[in-house]
Amino acid sequence: MEKRNIMREVREKIGYTQEQMAREIKCSLSTVTRCERMALVPHNEAVATNFRKLANKAGVSLEAVTQ
């Protein structure tokens, strides 16, 4: 089963560039790039919390990410 690229899905849904996403969730551009390339969600607690809030705002469910 292919991993869902949730980071890219959220970013594209809200129309952000990778740089804008990094600023919004308060992480480095390389973190966003790495998460998208590897279909991961950030592990840093503060960044993950910011990402969850943004995903919720974009209407993207994160339930399937941990499966």
MOQUIRA-V565843 format. One record per run of one state. SS is the DSSP state (h for helix, s for strand, l for the rest). FROM is the first residue (numbers start at 1). TO is the last residue. If there is no record, write none. Layout:
ss={SS SS}
from={FROM FROM}
to={TO TO}
This chain:
ss={l h l h l h l h l h l}
from={1 6 15 18 26 29 39 45 59 63 67}
to={5 14 17 25 28 38 44 58 62 66 67}
